[in-house]
């Protein structure tokens, strides 16, 4: 009775008791670098997650294979995996993973092949009888990589080979020393290689895979039913953070370094800051804009293009068929809510952030 009286007195005085903060754990497949970690840092420093009544914690697992069971068992709230393992679960003969993607984090194809600038390799078909470096042979991106080569007429495992070389620096060394003929990394990692002083040539995947779904945020189906507002609030804060970083990328880089000092270069001079800002800005442009320069709706999936990609994967033998419920796996249910914020007010905050 006394508690009820206290609450009544507070309400009469115009004081609303603070709502309990929702703890959100996000599972990642690889550690963050400045190009993909800066928006999280900005969201933390500017209180964007806090304004959505969220306390966000990031946890790194080794690949999508380790990450997905954590979301499926509800030990973590959200994950950020590639899509192929989730799609493949519909062909397992068992119940598919009870998961749905709700935010398209990489709406354009980020994976590509990179060769040294003086290499004779200029097209995918030129990779015949060559060795291609990948971080690990268990990467969830491998099926799509194989499909790209098959579309080009190659036979992965027969006349072209994937070789595990490790991520980032160790892979760069393998290419420079010509232990592999090409790297199959994401475009931001190739940006890092290029900015480090190694001239490269990039070879894109076939057009049918350019708008296929890459990494995105995923949640348990129960979260969609029982707590949809949690998805809305998280996606809105994440979208706001990208808006901030587009306006003030230098601030976002510095925020990331402040929160992750182990990632700050030992010689963090003007060039290092400029390079990191370039990495972030390139990543944001690929995420926020289409090839023709038109702006995307953050978080939105192009279901038609995903169906085309799934069909191409099936034709390449990477999926048993193209018969999967794409609109069940990928949801645009919350896209409008993700983009529902005061852009002018946030623009002012972004411009003033240091």
C-alpha positions as a LaTeX table, in Angstrom:
\begin{tabular}{lrrr}
\hline
Residue & $x$ (\AA) & $y$ (\AA) & $z$ (\AA) \\
\hline
Unk1 & 0.00 & 0.00 & 0.00 \\
Unk2 & 2.86 & 2.37 & 0.87 \\
Unk3 & 4.53 & 1.69 & $-2.53$ \\
Unk4 & 1.32 & 2.57 & $-4.32$ \\
Unk5 & 1.08 & 5.82 & $-2.33$ \\
Unk6 & 4.68 & 6.73 & $-3.21$ \\
Unk7 & 4.06 & 6.14 & $-6.93$ \\
Unk8 & 0.83 & 8.19 & $-6.75$ \\
Unk9 & 2.66 & 11.06 & $-5.03$ \\
Unk10 & 5.41 & 11.06 & $-7.69$ \\
Unk11 & 2.89 & 11.16 & $-10.50$ \\
Unk12 & 1.02 & 14.03 & $-8.85$ \\
Unk13 & 4.30 & 15.91 & $-8.56$ \\
Unk14 & 4.95 & 15.38 & $-12.27$ \\
Unk15 & 7.75 & 12.87 & $-11.67$ \\
Unk16 & 7.56 & 9.74 & $-13.84$ \\
Unk17 & 9.54 & 6.77 & $-12.47$ \\
Unk18 & 12.37 & 5.77 & $-14.79$ \\
Unk19 & 11.63 & 2.79 & $-16.97$ \\
Unk20 & 13.96 & $-0.15$ & $-16.52$ \\
Unk21 & 16.71 & $-0.24$ & $-19.12$ \\
Unk22 & 16.61 & $-3.15$ & $-21.56$ \\
Unk23 & 19.91 & $-5.03$ & $-21.77$ \\
Unk24 & 20.71 & $-6.05$ & $-25.33$ \\
Unk25 & 23.53 & $-8.41$ & $-26.26$ \\
Unk26 & 24.65 & $-8.36$ & $-29.91$ \\
Unk27 & 26.65 & $-11.34$ & $-31.20$ \\
Unk28 & 29.24 & $-10.58$ & $-33.89$ \\
Unk29 & 31.06 & $-13.09$ & $-36.11$ \\
Unk30 & 34.33 & $-11.11$ & $-36.27$ \\
Unk31 & 35.82 & $-8.33$ & $-34.12$ \\
Unk32 & 34.93 & $-4.78$ & $-35.06$ \\
Unk33 & 37.36 & $-2.47$ & $-36.82$ \\
Unk34 & 37.02 & 1.26 & $-37.30$ \\
Unk35 & 34.97 & 1.01 & $-40.50$ \\
Unk36 & 32.18 & $-1.03$ & $-38.88$ \\
Unk37 & 32.75 & $-0.27$ & $-35.20$ \\
Unk38 & 32.62 & 3.53 & $-35.35$ \\
Unk39 & 28.80 & 3.74 & $-35.48$ \\
Unk40 & 28.54 & 1.68 & $-32.27$ \\
Unk41 & 31.06 & 4.01 & $-30.61$ \\
Unk42 & 29.10 & 7.08 & $-31.69$ \\
Unk43 & 25.85 & 5.56 & $-30.42$ \\
Unk44 & 27.47 & 4.96 & $-27.03$ \\
Unk45 & 29.16 & 8.36 & $-26.68$ \\
Unk46 & 26.19 & 10.41 & $-27.87$ \\
Unk47 & 23.75 & 8.36 & $-25.80$ \\
Unk48 & 21.75 & 7.15 & $-28.80$ \\
Unk49 & 21.26 & 3.69 & $-27.30$ \\
Unk50 & 20.52 & 5.25 & $-23.92$ \\
Unk51 & 17.84 & 7.49 & $-25.44$ \\
Unk52 & 16.16 & 4.33 & $-26.70$ \\
Unk53 & 16.37 & 2.92 & $-23.16$ \\
Unk54 & 18.95 & 0.31 & $-24.16$ \\
Unk55 & 22.21 & $-0.90$ & $-22.69$ \\
Unk56 & 24.04 & $-2.61$ & $-25.56$ \\
Unk57 & 26.83 & $-5.12$ & $-25.10$ \\
Unk58 & 28.81 & $-6.65$ & $-27.99$ \\
Unk59 & 30.16 & $-10.21$ & $-27.91$ \\
Unk60 & 32.36 & $-11.79$ & $-30.60$ \\
Unk61 & 32.00 & $-15.46$ & $-31.60$ \\
Unk62 & 34.10 & $-17.31$ & $-34.14$ \\
Unk63 & 31.95 & $-17.18$ & $-37.24$ \\
Unk64 & 28.26 & $-17.54$ & $-38.02$ \\
Unk65 & 28.31 & $-21.24$ & $-37.07$ \\
Unk66 & 29.08 & $-20.34$ & $-33.46$ \\
Unk67 & 26.93 & $-17.21$ & $-33.43$ \\
Unk68 & 23.59 & $-18.53$ & $-34.70$ \\
Unk69 & 22.99 & $-21.11$ & $-31.92$ \\
Unk70 & 23.43 & $-18.30$ & $-29.38$ \\
Unk71 & 20.54 & $-16.34$ & $-30.91$ \\
Unk72 & 18.45 & $-19.46$ & $-31.55$ \\
Unk73 & 18.74 & $-20.44$ & $-27.87$ \\
Unk74 & 18.07 & $-16.82$ & $-26.76$ \\
Unk75 & 21.37 & $-16.58$ & $-24.92$ \\
Unk76 & 21.97 & $-13.36$ & $-26.87$ \\
Unk77 & 19.39 & $-10.87$ & $-28.08$ \\
Unk78 & 20.54 & $-10.16$ & $-31.63$ \\
Unk79 & 23.21 & $-11.42$ & $-34.01$ \\
Unk80 & 24.94 & $-9.99$ & $-37.08$ \\
Unk81 & 25.68 & $-13.00$ & $-39.33$ \\
Unk82 & 25.80 & $-13.57$ & $-43.07$ \\
Unk83 & 22.59 & $-14.97$ & $-44.50$ \\
Unk84 & 23.70 & $-18.22$ & $-46.20$ \\
Unk85 & 23.73 & $-20.44$ & $-43.07$ \\
Unk86 & 20.21 & $-19.34$ & $-42.15$ \\
Unk87 & 18.91 & $-20.00$ & $-45.66$ \\
Unk88 & 20.69 & $-23.37$ & $-45.67$ \\
Unk89 & 18.85 & $-24.40$ & $-42.48$ \\
Unk90 & 15.68 & $-24.66$ & $-44.58$ \\
Unk91 & 17.28 & $-27.52$ & $-46.54$ \\
Unk92 & 18.49 & $-29.52$ & $-43.54$ \\
Unk93 & 15.45 & $-31.81$ & $-43.36$ \\
Unk94 & 14.89 & $-30.62$ & $-39.82$ \\
Unk95 & 13.20 & $-27.55$ & $-38.42$ \\
Unk96 & 14.83 & $-24.41$ & $-39.82$ \\
Unk97 & 16.48 & $-22.00$ & $-37.42$ \\
Unk98 & 13.76 & $-19.99$ & $-35.62$ \\
Unk99 & 15.40 & $-16.73$ & $-36.64$ \\
Unk100 & 14.53 & $-13.73$ & $-38.83$ \\
Unk101 & 16.65 & $-10.92$ & $-40.21$ \\
Unk102 & 15.24 & $-7.50$ & $-39.34$ \\
Unk103 & 17.94 & $-5.04$ & $-40.47$ \\
Unk104 & 19.94 & $-5.17$ & $-43.70$ \\
Unk105 & 23.39 & $-4.15$ & $-42.49$ \\
Unk106 & 25.21 & $-4.73$ & $-45.81$ \\
Unk107 & 22.69 & $-4.10$ & $-48.59$ \\
Unk108 & 25.32 & $-4.22$ & $-51.34$ \\
Unk109 & 27.79 & $-7.01$ & $-51.94$ \\
Unk110 & 30.86 & $-6.36$ & $-49.78$ \\
Unk111 & 32.83 & $-9.44$ & $-50.79$ \\
Unk112 & 35.15 & $-9.24$ & $-53.79$ \\
Unk113 & 38.35 & $-10.68$ & $-55.20$ \\
Unk114 & 41.52 & $-8.60$ & $-55.05$ \\
Unk115 & 44.80 & $-9.18$ & $-56.91$ \\
Unk116 & 48.01 & $-7.18$ & $-57.07$ \\
Unk117 & 47.78 & $-4.32$ & $-59.54$ \\
Unk118 & 50.43 & $-5.85$ & $-61.80$ \\
Unk119 & 48.74 & $-9.26$ & $-61.85$ \\
Unk120 & 47.58 & $-10.61$ & $-65.24$ \\
Unk121 & 44.29 & $-11.62$ & $-63.55$ \\
Unk122 & 41.55 & $-9.23$ & $-64.65$ \\
Unk123 & 38.34 & $-11.27$ & $-64.61$ \\
Unk124 & 36.87 & $-14.06$ & $-62.52$ \\
Unk125 & 37.57 & $-16.57$ & $-65.28$ \\
Unk126 & 41.26 & $-15.60$ & $-65.10$ \\
Unk127 & 41.36 & $-17.21$ & $-61.64$ \\
Unk128 & 41.45 & $-20.66$ & $-63.28$ \\
Unk129 & 44.23 & $-22.81$ & $-61.75$ \\
Unk130 & 44.90 & $-20.14$ & $-59.13$ \\
Unk131 & 44.91 & $-20.10$ & $-55.33$ \\
Unk132 & 42.54 & $-17.73$ & $-53.54$ \\
Unk133 & 43.20 & $-16.65$ & $-49.97$ \\
Unk134 & 40.34 & $-16.60$ & $-47.45$ \\
Unk135 & 40.43 & $-16.00$ & $-43.72$ \\
Unk136 & 39.30 & $-19.55$ & $-42.95$ \\
Unk137 & 37.68 & $-22.37$ & $-44.90$ \\
Unk138 & 34.75 & $-22.24$ & $-42.44$ \\
Unk139 & 33.76 & $-18.69$ & $-43.36$ \\
Unk140 & 30.02 & $-18.31$ & $-44.00$ \\
Unk141 & 30.83 & $-16.32$ & $-47.14$ \\
Unk142 & 32.42 & $-19.30$ & $-48.91$ \\
Unk143 & 29.22 & $-20.66$ & $-50.55$ \\
Unk144 & 28.54 & $-17.31$ & $-52.22$ \\
Unk145 & 32.21 & $-17.06$ & $-53.23$ \\
Unk146 & 32.05 & $-20.50$ & $-54.86$ \\
Unk147 & 28.82 & $-19.58$ & $-56.64$ \\
Unk148 & 30.44 & $-16.44$ & $-58.09$ \\
Unk149 & 33.27 & $-18.53$ & $-59.52$ \\
Unk150 & 30.85 & $-21.13$ & $-60.90$ \\
Unk151 & 28.86 & $-18.45$ & $-62.70$ \\
Unk152 & 32.17 & $-17.47$ & $-64.31$ \\
Unk153 & 32.62 & $-21.05$ & $-65.53$ \\
Unk154 & 35.13 & $-22.26$ & $-62.91$ \\
Unk155 & 35.02 & $-25.36$ & $-60.72$ \\
Unk156 & 36.08 & $-24.54$ & $-57.14$ \\
Unk157 & 38.01 & $-27.43$ & $-55.62$ \\
Unk158 & 39.11 & $-28.60$ & $-59.07$ \\
Unk159 & 40.54 & $-25.82$ & $-61.20$ \\
Unk160 & 40.60 & $-23.08$ & $-58.54$ \\
Unk161 & 41.39 & $-23.48$ & $-54.84$ \\
Unk162 & 40.54 & $-21.63$ & $-51.64$ \\
Unk163 & 43.44 & $-21.42$ & $-49.17$ \\
Unk164 & 43.16 & $-20.34$ & $-45.53$ \\
Unk165 & 45.53 & $-17.40$ & $-44.95$ \\
Unk166 & 43.99 & $-15.69$ & $-41.93$ \\
Unk167 & 42.30 & $-12.33$ & $-41.72$ \\
Unk168 & 43.63 & $-8.89$ & $-42.53$ \\
Unk169 & 47.43 & $-8.60$ & $-42.06$ \\
Unk170 & 48.33 & $-12.26$ & $-42.49$ \\
Unk171 & 46.22 & $-12.40$ & $-45.66$ \\
Unk172 & 47.81 & $-9.22$ & $-46.96$ \\
Unk173 & 51.27 & $-10.71$ & $-46.48$ \\
Unk174 & 50.21 & $-13.89$ & $-48.31$ \\
Unk175 & 49.14 & $-11.82$ & $-51.34$ \\
Unk176 & 52.20 & $-9.56$ & $-51.30$ \\
Unk177 & 54.51 & $-12.57$ & $-51.09$ \\
Unk178 & 52.50 & $-14.30$ & $-53.83$ \\
Unk179 & 51.64 & $-17.33$ & $-51.72$ \\
Unk180 & 48.15 & $-16.80$ & $-53.12$ \\
Unk181 & 47.11 & $-15.23$ & $-56.40$ \\
Unk182 & 44.08 & $-13.40$ & $-55.01$ \\
Unk183 & 42.29 & $-12.57$ & $-51.78$ \\
Unk184 & 38.57 & $-13.05$ & $-51.20$ \\
Unk185 & 38.01 & $-10.40$ & $-48.53$ \\
Unk186 & 35.40 & $-7.70$ & $-48.03$ \\
Unk187 & 35.79 & $-4.34$ & $-49.71$ \\
Unk188 & 36.69 & $-2.53$ & $-46.49$ \\
Unk189 & 39.57 & $-4.92$ & $-45.81$ \\
Unk190 & 40.75 & $-4.31$ & $-49.37$ \\
Unk191 & 40.54 & $-0.58$ & $-48.63$ \\
Unk192 & 42.92 & $-1.16$ & $-45.70$ \\
Unk193 & 45.33 & $-3.07$ & $-47.95$ \\
Unk194 & 45.21 & $-0.32$ & $-50.55$ \\
Unk195 & 45.68 & 2.51 & $-48.04$ \\
Unk196 & 48.67 & 0.65 & $-46.56$ \\
Unk197 & 50.48 & 1.21 & $-49.86$ \\
Unk198 & 49.76 & $-1.97$ & $-51.82$ \\
Unk199 & 48.21 & $-1.23$ & $-55.25$ \\
Unk200 & 45.48 & $-3.75$ & $-56.04$ \\
Unk201 & 42.90 & $-4.53$ & $-58.70$ \\
Unk202 & 39.42 & $-5.46$ & $-57.53$ \\
Unk203 & 37.28 & $-8.06$ & $-59.31$ \\
Unk204 & 33.56 & $-7.90$ & $-58.55$ \\
Unk205 & 31.09 & $-10.73$ & $-58.18$ \\
Unk206 & 28.55 & $-11.24$ & $-61.01$ \\
Unk207 & 25.69 & $-8.73$ & $-61.08$ \\
Unk208 & 23.15 & $-11.23$ & $-59.75$ \\
Unk209 & 25.00 & $-11.25$ & $-56.41$ \\
Unk210 & 25.52 & $-7.49$ & $-56.09$ \\
Unk211 & 22.33 & $-6.92$ & $-54.07$ \\
Unk212 & 22.25 & $-10.25$ & $-52.24$ \\
Unk213 & 21.82 & $-10.11$ & $-48.48$ \\
Unk214 & 25.10 & $-10.06$ & $-46.56$ \\
Unk215 & 25.48 & $-9.44$ & $-42.84$ \\
Unk216 & 22.35 & $-8.24$ & $-41.09$ \\
Unk217 & 20.79 & $-8.14$ & $-37.65$ \\
Unk218 & 18.83 & $-11.21$ & $-36.73$ \\
Unk219 & 16.50 & $-12.03$ & $-33.85$ \\
Unk220 & 14.58 & $-15.03$ & $-32.56$ \\
Unk221 & 11.07 & $-15.30$ & $-34.00$ \\
Unk222 & 9.74 & $-14.97$ & $-30.43$ \\
Unk223 & 11.31 & $-11.52$ & $-30.16$ \\
Unk224 & 9.30 & $-10.44$ & $-33.21$ \\
Unk225 & 6.12 & $-11.59$ & $-31.46$ \\
Unk226 & 6.82 & $-10.75$ & $-27.84$ \\
Unk227 & 9.00 & $-7.66$ & $-27.95$ \\
Unk228 & 8.86 & $-5.94$ & $-31.35$ \\
Unk229 & 9.51 & $-2.53$ & $-29.78$ \\
Unk230 & 12.95 & $-3.73$ & $-28.70$ \\
Unk231 & 13.78 & $-4.31$ & $-32.37$ \\
Unk232 & 12.41 & $-0.89$ & $-33.33$ \\
Unk233 & 14.44 & 0.96 & $-30.70$ \\
Unk234 & 17.70 & $-0.84$ & $-31.41$ \\
Unk235 & 17.39 & $-0.39$ & $-35.18$ \\
Unk236 & 16.51 & 3.29 & $-34.76$ \\
Unk237 & 19.61 & 3.99 & $-32.62$ \\
Unk238 & 21.81 & 2.06 & $-35.06$ \\
Unk239 & 20.39 & 4.08 & $-37.98$ \\
Unk240 & 20.92 & 7.33 & $-36.10$ \\
Unk241 & 24.55 & 6.36 & $-35.50$ \\
Unk242 & 25.13 & 5.87 & $-39.22$ \\
Unk243 & 23.55 & 9.25 & $-39.88$ \\
Unk244 & 25.94 & 10.84 & $-37.36$ \\
Unk245 & 28.98 & 9.13 & $-38.88$ \\
Unk246 & 28.04 & 10.16 & $-42.40$ \\
Unk247 & 27.93 & 13.80 & $-41.26$ \\
Unk248 & 31.00 & 13.70 & $-38.99$ \\
Unk249 & 33.14 & 10.62 & $-39.77$ \\
Unk250 & 36.23 & 12.07 & $-38.07$ \\
Unk251 & 34.37 & 12.29 & $-34.76$ \\
Unk252 & 33.18 & 8.68 & $-35.12$ \\
Unk253 & 36.72 & 7.42 & $-35.77$ \\
Unk254 & 38.00 & 9.23 & $-32.70$ \\
Unk255 & 35.11 & 7.91 & $-30.62$ \\
Unk256 & 35.98 & 4.37 & $-31.73$ \\
Unk257 & 39.62 & 4.86 & $-30.79$ \\
Unk258 & 38.64 & 6.27 & $-27.39$ \\
Unk259 & 36.51 & 3.24 & $-26.64$ \\
Unk260 & 38.91 & 0.74 & $-28.26$ \\
Unk261 & 42.43 & 2.09 & $-27.58$ \\
Unk262 & 43.97 & $-1.22$ & $-28.65$ \\
Unk263 & 42.75 & $-0.43$ & $-32.18$ \\
Unk264 & 44.30 & 3.02 & $-32.29$ \\
Unk265 & 47.47 & 3.09 & $-34.40$ \\
Unk266 & 50.68 & 3.65 & $-32.48$ \\
Unk267 & 51.43 & 6.57 & $-34.78$ \\
Unk268 & 47.93 & 8.07 & $-34.83$ \\
Unk269 & 49.03 & 11.11 & $-36.80$ \\
Unk270 & 47.06 & 13.16 & $-39.31$ \\
Unk271 & 47.53 & 10.55 & $-42.04$ \\
Unk272 & 46.32 & 7.72 & $-39.80$ \\
Unk273 & 43.22 & 9.71 & $-38.90$ \\
Unk274 & 42.61 & 10.62 & $-42.55$ \\
Unk275 & 42.99 & 6.98 & $-43.64$ \\
Unk276 & 40.62 & 5.74 & $-40.94$ \\
Unk277 & 38.10 & 8.42 & $-41.87$ \\
Unk278 & 38.35 & 7.35 & $-45.51$ \\
Unk279 & 37.74 & 3.71 & $-44.54$ \\
Unk280 & 34.64 & 4.65 & $-42.58$ \\
Unk281 & 33.28 & 6.99 & $-45.25$ \\
Unk282 & 33.73 & 4.38 & $-48.00$ \\
Unk283 & 31.92 & 1.77 & $-45.92$ \\
Unk284 & 29.07 & 4.19 & $-45.16$ \\
Unk285 & 28.69 & 5.13 & $-48.81$ \\
Unk286 & 28.39 & 1.49 & $-49.86$ \\
Unk287 & 25.82 & 0.93 & $-47.10$ \\
Unk288 & 23.71 & 4.05 & $-47.50$ \\
Unk289 & 23.73 & 4.51 & $-51.28$ \\
Unk290 & 23.05 & 2.45 & $-54.39$ \\
Unk291 & 25.44 & 2.16 & $-57.31$ \\
Unk292 & 23.54 & 4.91 & $-59.16$ \\
Unk293 & 23.94 & 7.31 & $-56.23$ \\
Unk294 & 20.37 & 7.13 & $-54.95$ \\
Unk295 & 19.93 & 6.83 & $-51.20$ \\
Unk296 & 18.72 & 3.59 & $-49.65$ \\
Unk297 & 16.23 & 3.24 & $-46.82$ \\
Unk298 & 18.49 & 2.08 & $-43.97$ \\
Unk299 & 17.77 & $-1.47$ & $-42.92$ \\
Unk300 & 15.58 & $-2.37$ & $-45.90$ \\
Unk301 & 15.86 & $-5.67$ & $-47.79$ \\
Unk302 & 15.30 & $-5.89$ & $-51.54$ \\
Unk303 & 13.35 & $-9.16$ & $-51.50$ \\
Unk304 & 13.18 & $-9.38$ & $-55.30$ \\
Unk305 & 16.97 & $-9.21$ & $-55.64$ \\
Unk306 & 17.43 & $-11.68$ & $-52.79$ \\
Unk307 & 15.17 & $-14.18$ & $-54.58$ \\
Unk308 & 17.26 & $-13.75$ & $-57.73$ \\
Unk309 & 20.43 & $-14.36$ & $-55.74$ \\
Unk310 & 18.98 & $-17.47$ & $-54.07$ \\
Unk311 & 17.98 & $-18.80$ & $-57.50$ \\
Unk312 & 21.52 & $-18.20$ & $-58.79$ \\
Unk313 & 22.95 & $-19.99$ & $-55.74$ \\
Unk314 & 20.67 & $-22.96$ & $-56.44$ \\
Unk315 & 21.64 & $-23.03$ & $-60.11$ \\
Unk316 & 25.29 & $-23.06$ & $-59.03$ \\
Unk317 & 24.60 & $-26.04$ & $-56.77$ \\
Unk318 & 25.19 & $-24.16$ & $-53.51$ \\
Unk319 & 21.55 & $-24.56$ & $-52.45$ \\
Unk320 & 19.48 & $-27.69$ & $-53.21$ \\
Unk321 & 16.72 & $-25.49$ & $-54.59$ \\
Unk322 & 15.46 & $-21.93$ & $-54.66$ \\
Unk323 & 12.32 & $-22.91$ & $-52.76$ \\
Unk324 & 12.77 & $-20.94$ & $-49.55$ \\
Unk325 & 10.38 & $-18.42$ & $-47.91$ \\
Unk326 & 12.48 & $-15.31$ & $-48.49$ \\
Unk327 & 9.86 & $-13.00$ & $-46.98$ \\
Unk328 & 9.84 & $-15.09$ & $-43.81$ \\
Unk329 & 13.64 & $-15.06$ & $-43.44$ \\
Unk330 & 14.04 & $-11.33$ & $-44.23$ \\
Unk331 & 11.66 & $-8.79$ & $-42.74$ \\
Unk332 & 11.06 & $-5.13$ & $-43.61$ \\
Unk333 & 8.47 & $-4.85$ & $-40.84$ \\
Unk334 & 10.34 & $-2.23$ & $-38.84$ \\
Unk335 & 12.11 & $-0.18$ & $-41.53$ \\
Unk336 & 9.81 & 2.84 & $-41.15$ \\
Unk337 & 10.41 & 2.87 & $-37.38$ \\
Unk338 & 14.19 & 2.69 & $-37.86$ \\
Unk339 & 14.07 & 5.93 & $-39.81$ \\
Unk340 & 11.64 & 7.75 & $-37.52$ \\
Unk341 & 13.81 & 10.38 & $-35.80$ \\
Unk342 & 14.48 & 14.11 & $-35.94$ \\
Unk343 & 17.20 & 14.32 & $-38.56$ \\
Unk344 & 17.73 & 18.06 & $-38.25$ \\
Unk345 & 18.26 & 17.90 & $-34.50$ \\
Unk346 & 20.63 & 14.94 & $-34.88$ \\
Unk347 & 22.50 & 16.70 & $-37.68$ \\
Unk348 & 23.24 & 19.60 & $-35.31$ \\
Unk349 & 24.50 & 17.21 & $-32.63$ \\
Unk350 & 26.67 & 15.39 & $-35.15$ \\
Unk351 & 28.22 & 18.59 & $-36.45$ \\
Unk352 & 29.06 & 19.73 & $-32.92$ \\
Unk353 & 30.47 & 16.37 & $-31.77$ \\
Unk354 & 34.24 & 16.23 & $-31.10$ \\
\hline
\end{tabular}
